Amino acid sequence: MTESITVYSDYVCPFCYLGRKSLEQYQAERDDELDVEWHPFDLRAQKRGPDGEIQHEQDDGKDDEYYEQAKQNVRRLQEEYGVEMDAAIHTDVDSLDAQVASFYVQQEHPEQWLDFDWAIFDALWQDGRDIGDRDVILELAEDVGFDVDEIDDAIEDDEYRNAVQERFQAAHQQGVTGVPTFTYDQYAARGAVPPAQLRRLVEGE
């Protein structure tokens, strides 16, 4: 039986990208397969208005000092994990449509989800592309092998949008307040933790 680890994350979070790279390194060390069960999380929730749009003027308690410290931490982890990436903090990018598209693929085409998931992550953190742009999402989907109209329809589908919103709420109800958060069995690891810590989480060693 294939084991799986649950990952709560948002594509606009640089630490989620670094955490997934760390998880990838741990997976490569294992003899047995370890699948990723992704759980969407809305990092912009505190700035999202009633219509779902981000209200950039809304104060979420994150000032210039916070973002500068975040950049320093990103650079430190890049060196530690050997990850090349765009270290900018993309505060203006909204990942909601990308998360809806990813959730749809996870539900309807699970065998292709991981490729699409990495395509979204890499587009932002390798190439600096705006994954909040619908055209960018559709181009990424096409590159992975999806019909563009299918993914476009999924993004517009209220059923999938509501399902993603429900998962955002469920994450908070389960005590997840920041991302990335990795859970296995009843245990959790928070942050872009190193492969050794993920090994301890899963294997208890």
C-alpha positions in Angstrom: 0.0 0.0 0.0 1.4 3.4 -1.0 1.8 5.8 1.8 0.8 9.5 1.5 1.7 12.7 3.2 -0.7 15.7 3.3 0.6 19.1 2.4 -1.3 22.3 3.1 0.0 25.0 0.8 -0.6 28.0 -1.4 1.2 28.5 -4.7 2.1 32.1 -3.8 4.0 31.0 -0.7 7.8 30.8 -1.4 8.2 28.6 1.6 5.7 26.2 0.2 7.8 25.8 -2.9 10.9 25.3 -0.8 9.0 22.8 1.4 7.9 20.8 -1.6 11.5 20.8 -2.9 12.6 19.4 0.5 9.8 16.8 0.3 11.0 15.9 -3.2 14.5 15.3 -1.8 13.1 13.1 1.0 11.0 11.1 -1.5 14.0 10.5 -3.6 15.8 9.0 -0.5 13.0 6.5 0.2 12.8 2.9 -0.9 9.0 3.0 -0.9 6.8 5.5 -2.7 5.3 8.4 -0.8 2.4 10.2 -2.5 1.5 13.9 -1.9 -2.1 14.6 -0.9 -2.4 18.4 -1.5 -4.8 20.5 0.6 -5.3 24.1 -0.7 -4.8 27.0 1.7 -5.6 30.7 1.1 -2.6 32.8 2.1 -4.5 35.9 1.1 -7.6 35.2 3.1 -7.2 38.2 5.4 -7.2 40.6 2.4 -9.9 38.9 0.3 -13.2 41.0 0.0 -16.8 39.7 -0.1 -16.5 39.4 -3.9 -13.4 37.2 -3.6 -11.1 39.9 -5.0 -7.9 40.8 -3.0 -8.2 44.2 -1.4 -4.5 45.3 -1.4 -5.2 48.3 0.8 -6.4 45.9 3.6 -3.8 45.7 6.4 -2.9 42.0 7.1 -0.1 42.9 9.7 2.7 42.2 7.2 5.0 45.3 6.8 8.2 45.9 4.9 10.3 44.5 7.8 8.3 41.2 7.7 8.8 40.8 3.9 12.6 41.7 4.2 13.0 39.0 6.8 11.0 36.6 4.7 13.3 37.2 1.7 16.4 36.6 3.9 14.8 33.3 5.1 14.1 32.3 1.5 17.7 32.9 0.5 19.0 30.9 3.4 16.8 27.9 2.6 17.6 28.2 -1.1 21.3 27.7 -0.2 20.5 24.9 2.4 18.4 22.9 0.0 20.3 23.8 -3.2 17.2 25.3 -4.9 17.4 27.9 -7.6 14.4 30.2 -7.6 13.1 33.7 -8.0 13.4 34.9 -4.4 11.0 37.8 -4.9 7.9 37.9 -2.6 5.0 38.1 -5.0 2.5 40.0 -2.8 0.3 41.1 -5.7 -0.3 37.6 -7.2 -3.6 35.9 -6.5 -3.5 32.1 -6.7 -7.2 31.4 -6.3 -7.9 30.5 -9.9 -4.8 28.4 -10.0 -5.9 26.6 -6.9 -9.3 25.9 -8.4 -7.8 24.6 -11.6 -5.3 22.4 -9.6 -8.1 21.1 -7.4 -10.2 20.2 -10.4 -7.2 18.3 -11.9 -6.6 16.6 -8.6 -10.2 15.4 -8.5 -10.7 14.5 -12.1 -7.3 13.6 -13.4 -5.2 12.6 -10.4 -2.6 10.9 -12.4 -1.7 14.2 -14.1 -2.1 16.4 -11.0 1.6 16.4 -9.9 2.8 17.6 -13.2 0.3 20.4 -13.3 1.1 21.2 -9.6 4.8 21.6 -10.4 4.1 23.5 -13.6 2.2 26.2 -11.5 4.9 26.3 -8.8 7.7 26.6 -11.4 5.9 29.2 -13.4 5.9 31.6 -10.4 9.1 30.6 -8.6 11.3 29.8 -11.5 10.1 32.1 -14.2 8.4 34.9 -12.3 5.1 34.5 -14.2 1.8 35.8 -12.9 -0.1 32.6 -12.0 -3.1 34.8 -11.2 -3.5 35.5 -15.0 -6.0 33.1 -16.5 -4.1 32.9 -19.7 -1.0 31.8 -17.9 -2.9 29.0 -16.1 -4.4 27.8 -19.3 -1.1 27.8 -21.1 0.4 25.7 -18.2 -2.5 23.3 -18.4 -2.1 23.0 -22.2 1.7 22.3 -21.7 0.8 19.4 -19.4 -1.6 18.0 -21.9 -5.1 19.3 -20.9 -7.7 20.8 -23.2 -7.8 24.5 -22.5 -11.5 24.8 -22.6 -11.9 22.1 -20.0 -9.7 23.9 -17.5 -11.2 27.2 -18.3 -14.7 25.8 -17.6 -13.5 24.3 -14.3 -12.1 27.6 -13.1 -15.6 29.2 -13.8 -17.5 26.3 -12.2 -19.1 27.3 -8.9 -19.0 23.7 -7.7 -15.2 23.6 -7.8 -14.7 27.2 -6.5 -17.0 26.4 -3.5 -15.2 23.2 -2.9 -11.9 25.0 -2.7 -13.3 27.6 -0.4 -14.7 24.8 1.9 -11.2 23.3 2.0 -9.7 26.7 2.9 -12.2 26.8 5.9 -11.5 23.2 6.8 -7.8 23.9 7.0 -8.4 26.6 9.6 -10.8 24.4 11.5 -8.1 21.7 11.6 -5.7 24.2 13.2 -3.6 25.0 10.2 -2.7 28.7 10.5 0.3 28.9 8.2 1.9 27.1 5.2 3.4 24.9 4.4 2.1 22.4 6.9 2.9 18.7 6.5 0.7 16.1 8.2 1.2 12.4 8.6 -1.0 10.3 10.8 -1.8 12.5 13.8 1.5 14.4 13.6 2.5 17.7 11.8 5.5 19.6 10.7 5.2 23.3 10.0 7.3 25.4 7.7 9.8 24.5 4.9 11.4 21.9 7.1 14.5 19.9 5.9 14.2 16.4 4.5 15.5 14.9 7.7 12.6 16.4 9.6 10.1 15.0 7.1 11.7 11.6 7.5 11.2 11.8 11.3 7.6 12.9 10.7 6.8 9.9 8.5 9.1 7.2 9.8 9.5 8.3 13.4 13.3 8.3 13.2 
